[in-house]
């Protein structure tokens, strides 16, 4: 029975036993299908997570197919499933599966870490430059703590005294100033309107990276295989040079290569951080002020915003965004690509390098070559690799750095798979021979990359690449989102009216909730508090979507909305008009 065939029911295994296990298996499958269907329905509003779920399904299907292939080879081909070739095949199959799961877990962790940064960008989008300047000036005047602990408390407490996602703290000032300067620089460089949702643009560009983070391209597989062969070569050298055993030599080689991977992550982050500082300097110089005096730059940006924002109309802003998107799409060079270079970034880079080398050789051997034609070719390659004709950053080209960033994530996920297959099973022996230190040190580089370095690398790269060139895909999604927001603004009063009629409530009861929150009588409430109140009255929107609607619907003061004025004049008049027409 131990070596029985699963294809010989009635001979190697009893039918009743198979049916009993089949019943239990069907019950488990039905339960999993119901849960996955429910999960898929919830993830429809989050395309990036839905794509991760589809990736898991695909990998499980491939794993099941290869498992079936192994059983068929064992049954029909007379292959011993425990011979080295079959064990190696199954181990390689598990490495592919663990790599896919590792990439998905890594992507999930990165996006969870970036959520805090997204909220920071949303704060910079909600608060105008003038409001931010006034808040900082007010804070500087009131900053006279007598005791050291008072200074610490003043840096941690939000201005409204509450813990809120939208509350601005003094510790947020440097990043908010930087984001407002970069936003202004980006809008003015590409001729976008002040109503352009810059925070949504960055989030959409971030979400568009999900396919590149979890999908391994052919060129990336070649690179990962080269790393695997390198690990084999290094471990063999260690085994032959020392007295270590074969298994532990793999552990030593793994530790060395993983430390080198951390160094690559640090160097990449250092360059991208330099790029952000360079962009910030360019944005400050764009205002005509001294780059070191960022507060004066913010004041000048506030002055320019006040001159234009009050004169913009939503439909004109949409038309302006569409014009910019069409203009940027025309800049793209349409090349006829072969199959390998059509969707693979690595092969596209190789083709670009070969093409540039060919142009250089032509310039060397053909002195009569026209310089204008060479300049056109260089410009075409610059456009193809993502360089902007307006904002330039020395040494940065979108496509090569995109390949570098994604490759680092892929290699880290691959090292996680190698750790599970080559190192984890030796933990007990490593502990017995060398103690606790090697146990903690071996997975530490992977964790450092995933927890500390990769979220910052991904965030910084997205900001730089989205500012130095217009991401037309993200811009198209932003335009669609902005049009939906304008439509939601027009449906706001109708939704509240219908809900109040169904629940037999009045507008006074709704306003009483805002009055309770406004204890000081200033007429302002936090946007997040207003969102939670309106959710109970049928106007249910996510945190980021409601912020976009609030910018168009209410009068904002920093991250607070002026509830008294909006409800007393605008919304109440439209509410009474809707009630009179029903």
C-alpha positions as CSV (number, residue, x, y, z in Angstrom):
1,X,0.0,0.0,0.0
2,X,2.9,2.3,0.6
3,X,3.9,2.2,-3.0
4,X,0.4,2.0,-4.4
5,X,-0.8,3.8,-7.5
6,X,-3.5,6.5,-7.3
7,X,-4.8,5.3,-10.7
8,X,-5.7,1.8,-9.5
9,X,-8.7,2.2,-7.2
10,X,-10.0,-1.2,-6.0
11,X,-6.6,-2.8,-6.3
12,X,-4.1,-0.7,-4.4
13,X,-6.7,1.2,-2.4
14,X,-10.3,0.5,-1.3
15,X,-13.1,2.4,-3.1
16,X,-14.9,3.3,0.2
17,X,-11.7,4.8,1.5
18,X,-11.4,7.0,-1.6
19,X,-15.0,8.1,-1.5
20,X,-14.7,9.0,2.2
21,X,-11.7,11.2,1.6
22,X,-13.4,12.6,-1.6
23,X,-16.4,13.7,0.5
24,X,-14.1,15.5,3.0
25,X,-12.1,17.0,0.1
26,X,-15.2,18.3,-1.7
27,X,-16.5,19.9,1.5
28,X,-13.2,21.6,2.0
29,X,-13.1,22.8,-1.7
30,X,-16.6,24.2,-1.5
31,X,-15.8,26.1,1.7
32,X,-12.6,27.5,0.1
33,X,-14.5,28.5,-3.1
34,X,-17.2,30.4,-1.1
35,X,-14.5,32.2,0.9
36,X,-12.5,33.1,-2.2
37,X,-15.6,34.2,-4.1
38,X,-16.4,36.5,-1.2
39,X,-12.8,37.8,-1.1
40,X,-12.8,38.4,-4.9
41,X,-16.0,40.4,-4.6
42,X,-14.5,42.6,-1.9
43,X,-11.3,43.1,-3.9
44,X,-13.1,44.4,-7.0
45,X,-12.6,47.9,-5.6
46,X,-8.8,47.3,-5.2
47,X,-7.3,46.2,-8.6
48,X,-3.8,45.7,-7.2
49,X,-5.0,43.2,-4.6
50,X,-7.2,41.4,-7.1
51,X,-4.2,41.0,-9.4
52,X,-2.2,39.5,-6.5
53,X,-5.1,37.0,-5.9
54,X,-5.1,36.1,-9.6
55,X,-1.4,35.6,-9.5
56,X,-1.8,33.2,-6.6
57,X,-4.4,31.2,-8.5
58,X,-2.2,31.0,-11.5
59,X,0.8,29.7,-9.5
60,X,-1.4,27.1,-7.7
61,X,-2.7,25.9,-11.0
62,X,0.8,25.5,-12.4
63,X,1.9,23.7,-9.2
64,X,-1.1,21.3,-9.5
65,X,-0.3,20.7,-13.1
66,X,3.3,19.8,-12.4
67,X,2.2,17.6,-9.5
68,X,-0.1,15.7,-11.9
69,X,2.8,15.5,-14.4
70,X,5.0,13.9,-11.8
71,X,2.4,11.3,-10.9
72,X,1.9,10.5,-14.6
73,X,5.6,10.0,-15.1
74,X,5.8,7.8,-12.1
75,X,2.8,5.7,-13.3
76,X,3.4,5.5,-17.1
77,X,7.1,6.0,-17.4
78,X,8.3,3.8,-14.6
79,X,10.2,6.7,-13.0
80,X,11.3,6.4,-9.4
81,X,9.9,9.5,-7.6
82,X,12.8,9.4,-5.2
83,X,15.6,9.4,-7.6
84,X,17.8,12.6,-7.6
85,X,16.4,13.9,-10.9
86,X,12.8,13.7,-9.8
87,X,13.6,15.2,-6.4
88,X,15.5,18.1,-8.0
89,X,12.5,18.7,-10.4
90,X,10.1,18.9,-7.5
91,X,12.5,21.1,-5.5
92,X,12.8,23.5,-8.5
93,X,9.0,23.5,-8.8
94,X,8.7,24.5,-5.2
95,X,11.3,27.3,-5.6
96,X,9.1,28.8,-8.4
97,X,6.0,28.6,-6.2
98,X,7.7,30.0,-3.1
99,X,9.2,32.8,-5.3
100,X,5.7,33.8,-6.4
101,X,4.3,33.7,-2.9
102,X,7.3,35.6,-1.6
103,X,6.9,38.3,-4.3
104,X,3.2,38.7,-3.4
105,X,3.9,38.9,0.4
106,X,6.7,41.4,-0.3
107,X,4.5,43.6,-2.5
108,X,1.7,43.5,0.2
109,X,4.2,44.6,2.9
110,X,5.6,47.4,0.7
111,X,2.1,48.7,-0.1
112,X,1.1,48.6,3.6
113,X,4.2,50.5,4.5
114,X,3.6,53.1,1.7
115,X,0.0,53.7,3.0
116,X,1.4,56.1,5.6
117,X,3.3,58.0,2.9
118,X,0.1,58.1,0.8
119,X,-1.7,59.8,3.7
120,X,1.2,62.3,3.9
121,X,0.7,63.1,0.3
122,X,-3.0,63.4,0.8
123,X,-2.4,65.9,3.6
124,X,-0.3,68.0,1.2
125,X,-3.1,67.8,-1.4
126,X,-5.8,68.8,1.1
127,X,-4.0,71.7,2.7
128,X,-3.3,74.6,0.4
129,X,0.2,76.2,0.3
130,X,-1.3,79.3,2.0
131,X,-2.9,77.3,4.8
132,X,0.3,75.4,5.3
133,X,2.3,78.6,5.4
134,X,-0.1,80.1,8.0
135,X,0.0,76.9,10.1
136,X,3.8,76.9,10.2
137,X,4.0,80.6,11.0
138,X,1.5,80.2,13.8
139,X,3.5,77.3,15.1
140,X,6.7,79.2,15.0
141,X,5.1,82.1,17.0
142,X,3.7,79.7,19.6
143,X,6.9,77.6,19.9
144,X,8.0,78.7,23.4
145,X,8.0,75.6,25.6
146,X,9.6,76.0,29.1
147,X,10.5,72.4,29.8
148,X,12.2,69.8,27.6
149,X,9.2,67.4,27.8
150,X,6.9,70.3,26.7
151,X,9.0,70.6,23.5
152,X,8.7,66.8,22.8
153,X,4.9,67.0,23.4
154,X,4.5,70.0,21.1
155,X,6.2,68.0,18.3
156,X,3.9,65.0,18.7
157,X,0.5,66.5,19.3
158,X,-1.7,67.4,16.4
159,X,-3.1,70.9,16.1
160,X,-6.7,69.9,16.7
161,X,-5.8,67.9,19.8
162,X,-7.1,64.7,18.3
163,X,-5.5,61.7,16.6
164,X,-6.6,61.8,13.0
165,X,-5.3,60.7,9.6
166,X,-5.6,64.3,8.3
167,X,-4.3,66.1,11.4
168,X,-1.1,68.0,10.6
169,X,1.7,67.7,13.1
170,X,4.9,69.8,13.3
171,X,6.9,66.7,12.4
172,X,5.0,66.7,9.1
173,X,6.1,70.2,8.1
174,X,9.3,69.3,6.1
175,X,7.7,66.7,4.0
176,X,4.5,68.7,3.4
177,X,6.6,71.7,2.2
178,X,8.6,69.4,-0.1
179,X,5.4,67.8,-1.6
180,X,3.8,71.2,-2.1
181,X,6.9,72.5,-3.9
182,X,7.2,69.4,-6.1
183,X,3.5,69.5,-6.9
184,X,3.7,73.1,-8.0
185,X,6.9,72.4,-10.1
186,X,5.2,69.5,-11.8
187,X,2.0,71.3,-12.6
188,X,3.7,74.4,-14.0
189,X,6.3,72.4,-16.0
190,X,3.6,70.4,-17.9
191,X,0.8,73.0,-17.9
192,X,-1.6,71.1,-15.7
193,X,-4.4,72.9,-13.7
194,X,-4.3,73.6,-10.0
195,X,-7.4,71.3,-9.6
196,X,-5.2,68.4,-10.7
197,X,-5.2,65.7,-8.0
198,X,-1.5,65.2,-7.6
199,X,-1.9,62.8,-4.7
200,X,-4.2,60.5,-6.8
201,X,-1.7,60.7,-9.6
202,X,1.1,59.4,-7.4
203,X,-1.1,56.7,-5.9
204,X,-2.2,55.5,-9.3
205,X,1.4,55.4,-10.6
206,X,2.2,53.4,-7.5
207,X,-0.7,51.0,-8.1
208,X,0.4,50.5,-11.8
209,X,3.7,49.1,-10.5
210,X,2.0,46.1,-9.1
211,X,2.3,44.0,-12.2
212,X,6.0,44.7,-12.4
213,X,6.5,43.7,-8.8
214,X,4.9,40.3,-8.9
215,X,5.4,39.3,-12.6
216,X,8.8,37.8,-13.5
217,X,9.8,38.5,-17.0
218,X,12.0,36.3,-19.2
219,X,15.0,38.6,-18.9
220,X,14.5,38.5,-15.1
221,X,14.4,34.7,-15.1
222,X,17.8,34.7,-16.9
223,X,19.2,37.0,-14.3
224,X,17.8,34.8,-11.4
225,X,19.2,31.7,-13.0
226,X,22.6,33.3,-13.3
227,X,22.4,34.2,-9.6
228,X,21.5,30.6,-8.7
229,X,24.5,29.3,-10.7
230,X,26.6,31.9,-9.0
231,X,25.4,30.6,-5.6
232,X,26.3,27.1,-6.7
233,X,29.8,28.2,-7.8
234,X,30.5,30.1,-4.6
235,X,29.3,27.3,-2.3
236,X,31.4,24.8,-4.3
237,X,34.5,27.1,-3.8
238,X,33.8,27.4,-0.1
239,X,33.4,23.6,0.2
240,X,36.6,22.9,-1.6
241,X,38.6,25.6,0.2
242,X,37.5,24.8,3.8
243,X,36.5,21.9,6.0
244,X,32.8,22.8,6.0
245,X,30.2,20.4,4.8
246,X,28.3,20.7,1.5
247,X,25.1,21.9,3.2
248,X,26.8,24.5,5.4
249,X,28.8,25.9,2.5
250,X,25.5,26.8,0.8
251,X,24.6,28.7,4.0
252,X,27.9,30.6,3.9
253,X,27.5,31.5,0.2
254,X,23.9,32.5,0.8
255,X,25.0,34.9,3.7
256,X,27.7,36.5,1.5
257,X,25.4,37.1,-1.5
258,X,22.5,38.4,0.7
259,X,24.9,40.9,2.3
260,X,26.0,42.1,-1.1
261,X,22.3,42.4,-2.0
262,X,21.8,44.8,0.9
263,X,24.7,46.9,-0.3
264,X,23.0,47.2,-3.7
265,X,19.8,48.3,-2.1
266,X,21.6,50.9,0.0
267,X,23.5,52.3,-3.1
268,X,20.2,52.5,-5.1
269,X,18.4,54.3,-2.2
270,X,21.3,56.7,-1.9
271,X,21.1,57.7,-5.6
272,X,17.3,58.0,-5.5
273,X,17.4,60.2,-2.3
274,X,20.0,62.3,-4.1
275,X,17.5,62.6,-7.0
276,X,14.8,63.8,-4.7
277,X,17.0,66.4,-3.2
278,X,18.0,67.5,-6.7
279,X,14.3,67.8,-7.8
280,X,13.5,69.7,-4.6
281,X,16.3,72.2,-5.5
282,X,15.0,72.6,-9.0
283,X,11.5,73.2,-7.7
284,X,12.8,75.9,-5.3
285,X,14.8,77.5,-8.1
286,X,11.7,77.5,-10.2
287,X,10.0,79.8,-7.8
288,X,12.9,82.3,-8.1
289,X,13.8,82.0,-4.4
290,X,16.9,80.7,-2.6
291,X,16.6,76.9,-2.4
292,X,17.6,76.8,1.3
293,X,14.8,79.1,2.3
294,X,12.0,76.6,1.7
295,X,9.4,78.6,3.7
296,X,9.8,81.6,1.4
297,X,9.5,79.3,-1.6
298,X,6.3,78.0,-0.1
299,X,5.0,81.6,0.4
300,X,5.7,82.3,-3.3
301,X,3.9,79.1,-4.4
302,X,1.0,80.1,-2.2
303,X,0.8,83.5,-4.0
304,X,0.8,81.9,-7.4
305,X,-1.9,79.3,-6.4
306,X,-4.2,82.0,-5.0
307,X,-4.0,83.8,-8.3
308,X,-5.2,80.9,-10.4
309,X,-7.2,78.4,-8.3
310,X,-10.2,80.6,-7.8
311,X,-10.6,81.1,-11.5
312,X,-10.5,77.4,-12.6
313,X,-13.6,75.4,-13.6
314,X,-13.8,71.6,-13.3
315,X,-14.7,71.0,-16.9
316,X,-11.9,73.3,-18.1
317,X,-9.5,71.4,-15.9
318,X,-10.6,68.1,-17.4
319,X,-10.0,69.5,-20.9
320,X,-6.5,70.7,-19.9
321,X,-5.6,67.3,-18.5
322,X,-6.8,65.6,-21.7
323,X,-4.7,67.9,-23.8
324,X,-1.6,67.2,-21.7
325,X,-2.2,63.4,-22.0
326,X,-2.5,63.6,-25.8
327,X,0.6,65.7,-26.0
328,X,2.6,63.3,-23.9
329,X,1.4,60.3,-25.9
330,X,2.6,61.9,-29.1
331,X,6.1,62.1,-27.7
332,X,6.4,58.4,-27.5
333,X,8.4,56.8,-30.2
334,X,6.5,53.9,-31.8
335,X,9.2,51.3,-32.7
336,X,8.6,48.0,-34.4
337,X,9.7,45.5,-31.8
338,X,10.4,41.8,-31.9
339,X,8.6,39.3,-29.7
340,X,11.2,39.4,-27.0
341,X,11.5,43.2,-26.7
342,X,7.7,43.9,-27.0
343,X,6.9,43.5,-23.3
344,X,10.2,42.7,-21.6
345,X,12.0,45.7,-20.1
346,X,15.3,43.8,-19.8
347,X,15.5,42.9,-23.5
348,X,14.3,46.5,-24.4
349,X,17.3,47.8,-22.4
350,X,19.7,45.5,-24.2
351,X,18.2,46.6,-27.6
352,X,18.6,50.2,-26.6
353,X,22.2,49.7,-25.6
354,X,23.0,47.9,-28.8
355,X,21.3,50.7,-30.8
356,X,23.2,53.4,-29.1
357,X,26.5,51.5,-29.6
358,X,25.6,51.2,-33.3
359,X,25.1,55.0,-33.5
360,X,28.4,55.6,-31.7
361,X,30.2,53.4,-34.2
362,X,28.6,55.1,-37.1
363,X,29.8,58.5,-35.7
364,X,33.3,57.1,-35.5
365,X,33.5,55.6,-38.9
366,X,31.4,58.1,-40.8
367,X,32.7,61.5,-40.0
368,X,30.3,63.1,-42.5
369,X,27.3,62.0,-40.5
370,X,25.0,64.9,-39.8
371,X,25.1,65.9,-36.1
372,X,21.4,66.8,-36.3
373,X,20.4,63.3,-37.2
374,X,22.4,61.9,-34.3
375,X,20.8,64.3,-31.9
376,X,17.4,63.2,-33.1
377,X,18.3,59.6,-32.4
378,X,19.5,60.4,-28.9
379,X,16.4,62.4,-28.2
380,X,14.3,59.5,-29.4
381,X,16.0,57.1,-27.0
382,X,15.6,59.7,-24.2
383,X,11.9,59.9,-24.8
384,X,11.7,56.1,-25.0
385,X,13.5,55.6,-21.7
386,X,11.2,58.1,-20.0
387,X,13.3,61.3,-20.0
388,X,11.2,64.5,-19.9
389,X,11.6,67.4,-22.3
390,X,10.8,69.7,-19.5
391,X,12.2,68.3,-16.2
392,X,15.5,66.6,-16.4
393,X,17.5,64.8,-13.7
394,X,21.2,64.0,-14.4
395,X,21.9,60.3,-14.6
396,X,18.2,59.3,-14.3
397,X,16.4,57.5,-17.0
398,X,13.1,55.9,-16.2
399,X,13.4,52.5,-17.9
400,X,16.9,51.5,-16.7
401,X,16.2,52.5,-13.1
402,X,12.8,50.8,-13.3
403,X,14.6,47.6,-14.3
404,X,17.1,48.1,-11.4
405,X,14.4,48.7,-8.8
406,X,12.2,45.8,-9.9
407,X,15.2,43.5,-10.3
408,X,16.2,44.2,-6.7
409,X,12.8,43.2,-5.5
410,X,12.8,40.1,-7.6
411,X,16.3,39.0,-6.3
412,X,15.2,39.5,-2.7
413,X,12.1,37.4,-3.3
414,X,14.3,34.8,-5.0
415,X,16.6,34.8,-2.0
416,X,13.6,34.2,0.2
417,X,12.8,31.1,-1.9
418,X,16.4,29.9,-1.7
419,X,16.4,30.4,2.1
420,X,13.3,28.3,2.4
421,X,14.7,25.5,0.3
422,X,18.4,25.6,1.0
423,X,18.8,27.0,4.5
424,X,15.7,26.6,6.7
425,X,16.0,22.8,7.0
426,X,19.5,23.2,8.4
427,X,18.5,25.5,11.3
428,X,18.7,22.8,14.0
429,X,22.1,21.7,12.9
430,X,23.4,25.3,12.6
431,X,22.1,26.0,16.1
432,X,23.9,22.9,17.5
433,X,27.2,23.7,15.8
434,X,27.3,27.5,15.9
435,X,24.7,28.9,18.3
436,X,22.0,31.5,17.9
437,X,24.0,34.2,16.0
438,X,24.0,32.5,12.6
439,X,20.3,31.7,12.9
440,X,19.5,35.4,13.4
441,X,22.0,36.7,10.8
442,X,21.1,34.5,7.9
443,X,17.5,35.8,7.2
444,X,18.4,39.4,8.5
445,X,19.5,40.8,5.1
446,X,16.3,39.7,3.4
447,X,14.3,41.3,6.3
448,X,16.3,44.5,6.1
449,X,15.7,44.8,2.4
450,X,11.9,44.1,2.7
451,X,11.2,46.1,5.9
452,X,13.5,49.1,5.7
453,X,14.9,49.6,2.2
454,X,12.4,48.5,-0.4
455,X,9.5,50.7,0.7
456,X,11.7,53.8,0.6
457,X,13.2,52.7,-2.7
458,X,9.8,52.1,-4.3
459,X,8.4,55.3,-2.9
460,X,11.3,57.5,-4.0
461,X,11.5,56.0,-7.5
462,X,7.7,56.5,-8.1
463,X,8.0,60.2,-7.1
464,X,11.0,60.8,-9.3
465,X,9.7,58.9,-12.3
466,X,6.2,60.4,-12.1
467,X,7.6,64.0,-11.9
468,X,10.4,63.8,-14.5
469,X,7.9,62.5,-17.0
470,X,4.1,62.3,-17.2
471,X,2.8,58.8,-16.7
472,X,0.1,58.8,-19.4
473,X,-1.5,55.6,-18.0
474,X,-1.7,57.1,-14.5
475,X,-2.9,60.4,-16.0
476,X,-5.7,58.6,-17.9
477,X,-6.9,57.0,-14.6
478,X,-6.7,60.3,-12.8
479,X,-8.9,62.0,-15.5
480,X,-11.4,59.2,-15.1
481,X,-11.3,59.6,-11.3
482,X,-11.7,63.3,-11.5
483,X,-14.7,63.1,-13.7
484,X,-16.3,60.6,-11.3
485,X,-15.5,63.0,-8.5
486,X,-17.3,65.9,-10.3
487,X,-20.3,63.6,-10.8
488,X,-20.2,62.7,-7.1
489,X,-20.3,66.3,-6.2
490,X,-23.5,66.8,-8.2
491,X,-25.0,63.7,-6.6
492,X,-24.1,64.7,-3.0
493,X,-27.3,66.5,-2.1
494,X,-29.5,64.0,-3.9
495,X,-27.9,61.1,-2.0
496,X,-28.4,62.9,1.4
497,X,-32.0,63.9,0.5
498,X,-33.0,60.4,-0.4
499,X,-31.4,59.0,2.8
500,X,-33.1,61.6,5.0
501,X,-36.4,60.9,3.5
502,X,-36.0,57.1,3.9
503,X,-35.0,57.4,7.6
504,X,-37.5,60.3,8.3
505,X,-34.8,62.6,9.6
506,X,-34.2,66.3,9.0
507,X,-31.3,68.4,8.0
508,X,-31.1,69.8,11.5
509,X,-30.3,66.3,12.9
510,X,-27.5,65.9,10.4
511,X,-26.1,69.3,11.3
512,X,-26.3,68.5,15.0
513,X,-23.6,65.9,14.5
514,X,-21.2,68.5,13.1
515,X,-22.1,70.9,15.9
516,X,-21.1,68.3,18.5
517,X,-17.7,67.9,16.9
518,X,-17.2,71.7,16.8
519,X,-16.7,72.2,20.6
520,X,-14.9,75.4,20.1
521,X,-17.5,76.9,17.9
522,X,-15.0,77.7,15.2
523,X,-17.2,76.3,12.4
524,X,-14.5,73.8,11.3
525,X,-14.5,70.0,11.6
526,X,-11.9,67.5,10.5
527,X,-12.5,66.0,7.0
528,X,-12.2,62.5,8.3
529,X,-14.8,63.1,11.0
530,X,-17.2,64.6,8.4
531,X,-16.6,61.5,6.2
532,X,-17.6,59.2,9.0
533,X,-20.7,61.2,9.7
534,X,-21.8,61.3,6.1
535,X,-21.2,57.5,5.8
536,X,-24.1,57.0,8.2
537,X,-26.3,59.1,5.8
538,X,-25.7,57.1,2.6
539,X,-22.7,59.0,1.3
540,X,-20.2,56.2,1.7
541,X,-16.8,56.9,0.2
542,X,-13.2,55.8,1.0
543,X,-10.8,58.0,2.8
544,X,-9.0,59.1,-0.4
545,X,-12.1,59.5,-2.6
546,X,-13.9,61.6,0.0
547,X,-10.9,64.0,0.2
548,X,-11.1,64.5,-3.5
549,X,-14.9,65.3,-3.3
550,X,-14.4,67.6,-0.3
551,X,-11.9,69.7,-2.2
552,X,-14.6,70.4,-4.8
553,X,-17.6,70.6,-2.5
554,X,-16.6,72.4,0.7
555,X,-14.5,75.3,1.7
556,X,-11.4,73.9,3.3
557,X,-9.1,75.4,5.9
558,X,-6.1,73.1,6.0
559,X,-7.4,69.6,6.7
560,X,-10.7,70.9,8.1
561,X,-13.9,71.9,6.3
562,X,-16.0,74.9,7.1
563,X,-19.2,73.1,7.9
564,X,-21.2,76.1,9.1
565,X,-20.9,78.1,5.9
566,X,-21.3,75.1,3.6
567,X,-24.3,73.7,5.3
568,X,-26.0,77.1,6.0
569,X,-25.8,78.5,2.5
570,X,-24.9,76.1,-0.3
571,X,-26.1,72.6,0.8
572,X,-29.1,73.7,2.7
573,X,-30.4,75.8,-0.2
574,X,-30.0,72.9,-2.6
575,X,-31.5,70.5,0.0
576,X,-34.6,72.7,0.3
577,X,-34.8,72.9,-3.5
578,X,-34.7,69.2,-3.8
579,X,-37.3,68.7,-1.1
580,X,-39.6,71.2,-2.8
581,X,-39.4,69.4,-6.1
582,X,-40.2,65.9,-4.6
